Amino acid sequence: MKTRIASFAAILSAVFLLGCGGGKDESGETISGNYKLEIVDSLQFDILSRSLWIVDVDSINGDMLVIQPSNPPKAWLFDKYLNILEEFEKPDGDPEGTGEYITSGAFFDGGIALMGRHILNIYDRNFGLKKSLRPHFSPSSLVYVGFKNLFEFRDQVGNPQLATYFGKPQLDIFGDKPEFYEQFNLIDVVNPALSNSSKDTVFIPFGELTPNSRYLKGKAFHFLRPKFDVKENKLYYALNDDTTFFVRSLPNGDILESYTIPFDKYILSQGYSFGIKAVAEQNEKRDRPGQIENVFHSNGFDVVVYNSGLKMSEMAVYEGSEDFYERLAHLDYKKYLILKNGVRLNEELKLDERVYYVQFADNEGNLYASQDSRVLDEEPEKYTIYKMRIVEDN
């Protein structure tokens, strides 16, 4: 199957209304007030690149792991003052590289982990290769580059492990069959210490669909994938066209919390029939479903970045216009929710227009976002990534 590159996944779902209110923190105290995501700093990288991603920040010294996913794939270790400490570049085919792409990265056990399309490499802090691991399941036909799909966590006794996502469940079944959903897994849990060769099977499937999941109701959903974050030993996630936010323990998989996301508006994808009926259904005009672009857990808050979707009647107004898709993008603009125990705490929903994509949330309450240069008066001289924080909106 021909490989396709998806820099930003799209897919989608539901209708919900809820106002701002208050939640309780972990001590049981009520959290009230109004919050917002605010740009607090601009990180200027003196690198000529079309795409840079901060994929991890060292909580101890502030070092940053930054990747350029392709053309060519490169990685850098920066200090907190944006000085380059180490640089990594290996051409496709190099036995110490990750292939044609670097899809994600993370600090791991004092070193660095980098993912390729179908490989996970462990390096020391100078990018010296220590271990190479290959998933035992087939790669995805889509290459998801830049997404934060690799996280370190530690189990109950402190052993370092990794949470990985290679763009699909560990299945050779496509989403047009019921078995795909019955055998679905969210991510992979990896303990590199158990691997003595690249052929060892150490990628353990993690996280099945819950018994009451709408994906087990006899419909097919295209490109179903988790949007997730990892903090300490917990997985925070939602499926990209669902309306439920989950928290699971790592590596055990116990569901610790779940709630319905209080979207202002969210058009739920209805899915398609299995089998030949789906062909005709995919040619039908339908609502444009909503999309969860990303989820984060930061300073005790959950953050959901999303698009609400559009009804057919809303899109019909601009049918045939030359700027049809631009108008739809203007109507279906990017939004975000700040949540505590499932309660929305932000009045303003629209994401700052300077932000193109929220990349990553570190362990110190900072979120990092790509700059949308289309709203600037002139082309920036350096590659800019915004640092954002959740602050009170007085």
C-alpha positions in Angstrom: 0.0 0.0 0.0 1.3 3.4 -0.9 2.5 5.4 2.1 0.9 8.7 2.8 2.1 11.5 5.1 -0.3 13.0 7.6 1.3 16.0 9.5 -2.0 16.7 11.2 -4.7 14.1 11.5 -8.3 15.0 10.9 -11.3 13.1 12.1 -14.2 13.7 14.2 -17.5 14.1 16.3 -20.6 15.3 18.8 -23.0 18.0 20.2 -22.7 19.2 23.8 -23.5 22.3 25.8 -22.1 23.3 29.2 -21.0 26.6 30.7 -18.0 27.6 32.8 -18.2 26.5 36.4 -15.9 25.0 39.0 -14.2 21.7 39.8 -12.3 20.3 42.7 -8.6 19.7 42.9 -7.0 16.6 44.2 -7.3 17.8 47.8 -11.1 18.2 47.3 -11.1 22.0 47.3 -13.3 23.7 44.8 -11.6 25.3 41.9 -13.6 28.3 40.5 -12.9 31.3 38.2 -12.0 31.7 34.6 -8.8 30.6 32.9 -7.1 30.9 29.6 -4.2 29.7 27.6 -1.8 32.6 27.2 1.4 33.0 25.2 4.1 33.8 27.8 7.3 33.5 25.7 8.5 33.0 22.1 11.4 30.6 21.6 13.5 31.7 18.6 15.4 28.9 16.9 18.2 30.0 14.5 17.6 27.0 12.2 16.3 27.1 8.6 13.5 24.6 8.7 9.9 24.2 7.5 9.0 22.1 10.6 10.4 22.0 14.1 8.9 20.2 17.0 9.7 20.4 20.7 9.1 16.8 21.8 10.5 16.9 25.3 11.9 19.1 28.0 14.2 18.0 30.8 12.5 18.9 34.1 15.8 19.1 35.9 18.0 21.3 33.7 15.6 22.6 31.1 17.3 20.9 28.1 15.0 20.6 25.1 14.8 17.8 22.6 13.8 19.2 19.2 13.2 17.3 15.9 12.9 18.1 12.3 10.8 15.0 11.1 12.0 14.8 7.5 13.9 16.3 4.5 16.3 15.4 6.2 15.3 14.0 9.6 17.3 15.7 12.3 17.3 16.1 16.1 19.0 18.6 18.4 19.6 18.8 22.1 19.3 22.4 23.2 20.0 23.9 26.6 17.4 26.2 28.1 19.2 29.2 26.6 18.7 27.7 23.1 22.4 26.8 22.6 22.9 23.6 20.6 24.5 20.9 22.8 24.3 18.0 20.4 23.0 17.4 16.9 21.8 14.2 15.2 21.5 13.5 11.5 21.6 10.1 10.0 20.6 9.4 6.3 18.0 6.9 5.4 19.7 3.5 5.5 22.2 4.3 8.2 22.1 1.4 10.8 22.2 4.0 13.6 19.4 6.2 12.3 15.6 6.0 12.3 15.1 5.8 8.6 13.4 8.3 6.3 11.6 10.0 9.3 12.0 11.0 12.9 8.4 10.8 14.0 8.8 11.6 17.7 11.2 11.6 20.6 11.6 11.7 24.4 14.2 11.8 27.1 14.5 8.3 28.5 16.5 6.8 31.4 19.2 9.5 31.2 19.4 9.3 27.4 17.2 9.9 24.4 14.7 7.8 22.6 13.8 8.5 18.9 11.0 6.9 16.8 11.0 6.3 13.1 8.1 5.0 11.0 8.8 1.4 12.2 11.7 1.6 14.6 12.5 2.8 18.2 16.1 3.7 19.0 17.6 4.4 22.4 20.6 6.7 22.4 22.8 8.2 25.1 22.8 11.9 25.6 25.3 12.4 22.8 23.1 10.4 20.3 25.3 7.4 20.5 23.2 4.3 19.7 22.6 2.0 22.7 19.7 -0.2 21.5 17.4 -0.6 18.5 13.9 -2.1 18.8 11.4 -2.9 16.0 7.7 -3.5 16.5 6.5 -7.0 15.6 3.4 -5.6 13.9 3.1 -4.1 10.5 3.6 -0.3 10.1 0.8 2.1 9.4 0.2 3.2 5.8 0.1 6.8 7.2 3.2 8.3 8.5 2.4 10.6 11.5 5.3 13.0 11.8 5.9 15.4 14.6 3.1 14.3 16.9 4.1 13.6 20.5 3.7 9.8 20.3 6.5 8.8 22.6 6.7 9.3 26.4 8.7 8.0 29.3 7.0 6.9 32.4 8.1 4.8 35.4 6.2 1.9 36.9 5.3 1.4 40.5 8.9 0.4 41.5 10.6 3.1 39.4 11.6 1.1 36.3 11.7 3.4 33.2 9.4 2.4 30.4 8.0 4.0 27.2 4.5 4.6 25.9 4.6 4.5 22.0 2.1 5.0 19.2 3.0 4.0 15.6 -0.1 5.2 14.0 -2.3 2.1 14.4 -3.2 -0.7 16.7 -1.2 -3.9 16.7 -3.5 -5.4 14.1 -3.3 -6.4 10.4 -7.1 -5.8 10.2 -8.5 -2.6 8.7 -11.3 -0.5 10.2 -13.9 -1.8 7.8 -14.2 -5.0 9.8 -15.8 -5.5 13.3 -12.8 -7.5 14.5 -10.7 -4.3 14.2 -12.7 -2.7 17.0 -13.1 -5.9 19.0 -9.3 -6.3 19.1 -8.4 -2.6 19.2 -5.6 -1.3 21.4 -4.8 2.3 22.1 -1.0 2.4 22.4 2.0 0.2 23.1 3.9 -0.1 26.4 7.6 -0.9 26.0 10.2 -1.9 28.5 13.5 -1.6 26.5 15.4 -3.5 29.3 13.6 -6.7 28.3 15.0 -6.5 24.7 18.2 -8.3 23.9 17.8 -8.0 20.1 15.7 -6.0 17.7 13.6 -9.1 17.1 12.4 -9.4 20.7 8.7 -8.8 21.2 8.6 -6.1 23.8 5.8 -3.9 22.4 2.9 -4.8 24.6 -0.6 -3.7 23.4 -2.3 -1.4 25.9 -5.8 -0.2 26.4 -8.9 -1.8 24.8 -12.2 -0.1 23.9 -14.5 0.0 26.9 -17.5 -2.4 26.7 -20.0 0.4 26.2 -18.0 2.1 23.5 -19.9 3.4 20.5 -17.1 1.8 18.3 -18.5 -1.6 19.2 -22.0 -0.8 17.9 -21.6 -2.1 14.4 -20.2 0.9 12.5 -16.9 1.6 10.8 -14.8 4.8 11.6 -12.0 5.9 9.3 -8.5 6.7 10.9 -9.6 6.1 14.5 -6.7 7.0 16.7 -6.0 8.2 20.3 -5.0 11.7 21.2 -3.0 11.3 24.4 -0.6 12.7 27.0 1.4 11.0 29.7 2.2 12.5 33.1 4.0 10.5 35.7 2.4 7.0 35.4 -1.0 8.0 33.9 -2.3 8.1 30.4 -4.7 11.0 29.6 -6.6 10.4 26.3 -9.6 10.7 24.1 -10.2 9.1 20.7 -10.2 11.6 17.9 -13.9 11.4 17.1 -15.3 10.6 20.5 -16.7 12.7 23.4 -15.2 10.9 26.4 -12.0 11.8 28.2 -10.2 8.9 30.0 -7.4 8.6 32.5 -5.7 5.2 32.8 -2.9 3.9 35.0 0.4 2.9 33.4 1.4 0.2 32.9 -1.6 -1.7 34.3 -4.3 0.0 32.3 -6.9 0.5 35.0 -9.4 3.3 34.2 -9.0 5.9 37.0 -11.4 8.5 35.7 -13.7 9.2 32.7 -16.1 12.0 31.8 -18.0 13.4 28.9 -16.1 16.4 27.4 -18.3 19.5 27.8 -18.0 20.8 24.2 -19.9 23.9 23.3 -20.8 22.3 20.0 -19.5 19.1 18.5 -20.8 17.2 15.5 -20.5 13.5 16.1 -19.4 11.3 13.2 -22.0 8.6 12.7 -19.6 6.2 11.0 -20.3 3.9 8.1 -21.7 0.5 7.5 -19.4 -2.5 7.2 -19.1 -4.1 3.8 -20.3 -2.9 0.4 -22.9 -0.5 1.8 -20.1 1.8 2.9 -19.2 2.6 -0.7 -22.5 4.3 -1.4 -22.5 6.0 2.1 -19.1 7.6 1.5 -20.5 9.3 -1.6 -23.3 10.9 0.4 -23.2 14.5 1.5 -22.8 14.6 5.3 -22.1 17.0 8.1 -18.5 17.9 8.6 -17.7 16.1 11.9 -15.8 17.6 14.7 -12.2 16.7 15.4 -10.2 16.4 18.6 -6.8 17.6 17.6 -5.0 17.0 20.9 -5.3 16.5 24.6 -2.9 17.5 27.4 -2.7 17.4 31.2 -0.9 20.5 32.6 -0.7 21.7 36.2 -3.7 19.6 37.2 -5.9 20.8 34.3 -7.0 18.8 31.2 -6.8 20.7 27.9 -8.7 19.6 24.8 -7.9 21.3 21.4 -10.7 20.7 18.9 -12.8 21.8 15.9 -16.6 21.6 16.4 -17.5 20.6 12.8 -20.2 22.1 10.6 -23.7 21.1 9.6 -24.5 20.6 5.9 -26.8 23.7 6.1 -23.9 25.8 7.3 -21.7 24.6 4.4 -24.4 24.9 1.8 -24.3 28.7 2.0 -20.8 28.8 0.5 -21.3 25.9 -2.0 -19.6 26.8 -5.3 -17.6 29.8 -4.0 -14.0 30.1 -5.0 -12.8 30.4 -1.4 -15.1 27.6 -0.2 -12.5 25.9 2.0 -11.2 29.1 3.4 -14.7 30.1 4.5 -15.3 26.7 6.1 -12.0 27.1 8.0 -13.1 30.5 9.2 -16.4 29.1 10.4 -15.0 26.0 12.0 -12.1 27.6 13.8 -9.8 25.9 16.3 -11.0 26.0 19.9 -9.8 24.7 23.3 -11.2 23.7 26.6 -9.6 24.0 30.0 -11.1 21.3 32.3 -11.0 20.3 35.9 -12.9 17.1 36.8 -14.8 17.4 33.6 -16.0 21.0 34.3 -15.1 23.8 31.8 -13.1 26.7 33.3 -12.6 28.9 30.3 -15.1 31.4 28.8 -13.1 32.2 25.7 -12.9 29.2 23.4 -11.0 30.4 20.4 -7.3 29.6 20.3 -4.9 32.5 19.8 -4.7 33.1 16.0 -0.9 33.1 16.2 -1.0 29.4 17.2 -1.0 26.8 14.4 -0.7 23.6 16.5 -0.1 22.9 20.2 2.7 20.4 20.1 3.5 19.3 23.7 3.0 19.9 27.4 6.0 19.6 29.7 6.0 18.6 33.4 6.4 22.2 34.6 3.0 23.6 33.3 4.3 24.9 29.9 2.7 24.1 26.6 4.6 24.6 23.3 2.9 25.6 20.1 3.9 26.1 16.4 3.6 29.6 15.1 1.0 30.3 12.3 3.1 32.5 10.0 0.1 33.2 7.8 -1.2 35.9 10.3 2.1 37.7 10.4 2.8 40.8 8.4 6.2 39.5 7.3 8.1 36.2 7.2 9.9 35.6 10.5 13.7 35.5 10.4 13.9 32.6 12.9 11.7 29.6 13.6 9.4 30.5 16.4 7.7 28.1 18.9 5.5 29.7 21.5 5.5 28.8 25.2 2.1 28.9 26.7 0.6 28.6 30.2 -2.8 28.3 31.8 -3.4 31.5 33.6 -6.4 33.2 35.3 -8.4 35.3 32.9 -9.4 38.3 35.0 
